[in-house]
């Protein structure tokens, strides 16, 4: 802002060229993510030039280079499918056999997903995304498991599946 008063105190701000997906407030100079559906920034750094222009008779202006560093947020992982479906598993299946496989997706670049049993079950173990038997299964018995997928982002986020 300027120490001038009256109409000479009005300064307007603009980008010299479009800096999509950002916009600049013409009266305050604040740079914000555009709300016009241009989406989330797709690169980690944007560079542009801002012009500040005064309204005086001999229009004065100044330019400055701006660098916008985008620090992505962390979104939670999600499971591709709904709840683990009921499965009929033969009692002849051996200990350590895979009876189901889960898959969680994390859209954050570089994040990895790890799985854990959140509803303790002495009958099953996790091997990565595979649900394996840890004991001989009994005929006519219904078993239930709950899995948590945790991402490697900061802060860590989770999704649950039962």
ABEGO torsion letter per residue (X at the ends): XBABBEAAABBBBBBABBBOABBBBAAAGBBBBBAAGAEBBABABBBBBBBBBBABABBBBBBBBBBBBBBBBBBBBBBABBBBBBBBBBAABBBGBBABBBBBBBABBGBBBBBBBABBBAABBBBEABBBBABBBBBGBBBBBBBBBBBABOBBBBBBBX
